[in-house]
Amino acid sequence: MSVAWPFVEDSNPKLKGARVDIRPSLSFSDEKNVGTLPPHDNALVVTHRIRGYDVKRVLIDQDSGVEIMYPDLYKGLRLRLENLTHYDSTLVSFDGKVFISRGQIKLPIQVGLEVVEVDFIVVDAYSPYTAIMARP
């Protein structure tokens, strides 16, 4: 797996000084695709730096509308219940089960060199993942 940085060419003199938002993109070389038959739906599971800790088993779900955090990660980050803010919407899992959240918390996430604030919904449920995040 490699991170590719998009190349932006400034060939238009009118654009000088214009702000261009360059975001890193996640891509895979053809060598990594050997043995993979498209279309495929393999899960993308990564390690993210959350609140200064390297957190493994973060599922990137491009269809997710919210960022989800599970109790093991919440406790592992040494967060307290009083750190949560109210979140009153119900959530539906992949298999159709309805969950009520324990609350919401905003935490810093480092993606590449950039640090962004992300609102996580804390759900008291079992998951093989520590968190689920939308594709950046």
Summary of the structure (lengths in Angstrom):
residues: 136
radius of gyration: 18.1
end to end distance: 16.3
largest distance: 55.0
contacts: 278
relative contact order: 0.22
helix: 12%
strand: 40%
